[in-house]
């Protein structure tokens, strides 16, 4: 997944998370997510 941060038409940041990051329990806990919520949100991730 890639996320670009843009301000006034200029890139100011880039976040890249590989497939392994999508399976981390600590990440899900930090986001307050569960399996059903993650499946629903997966379509929003690029």
C-alpha positions in Angstrom: 0.0 0.0 0.0 1.3 3.5 -0.8 0.0 6.7 0.5 1.1 10.1 -0.8 0.9 13.3 1.2 0.5 16.4 -0.9 0.4 20.0 0.1 -0.3 22.9 -2.3 0.4 20.5 -5.2 3.8 19.4 -3.9 4.6 15.9 -2.5 5.7 16.2 1.1 5.5 12.6 2.1 5.2 9.0 1.1 4.3 6.0 3.2 4.7 2.4 1.9 3.6 -0.7 3.7 4.2 -4.1 2.2 1.9 -7.1 2.4 3.4 -8.3 5.7 2.2 -5.2 7.5 -1.4 -6.0 6.7 -1.2 -9.1 8.8 0.4 -7.7 12.0 -1.7 -8.2 15.1 -0.1 -5.1 16.8 -1.1 -2.9 13.8 -4.7 -4.1 14.0 -4.8 -3.5 17.8 -3.3 0.0 17.3 -5.8 0.9 14.6 -8.7 -0.6 16.7 -9.5 -2.9 13.8 -10.8 -6.5 13.6 -10.9 -9.0 10.8 -14.4 -7.9 9.5 -13.4 -4.2 9.6 -10.1 -4.9 7.8 -11.9 -6.9 5.1 -14.3 -4.0 4.5 -11.5 -1.4 4.4 -9.2 -3.5 2.2 -11.0 -2.1 -0.9 -10.0 1.4 0.1 -6.3 0.6 0.1 -4.2 0.9 -3.0 
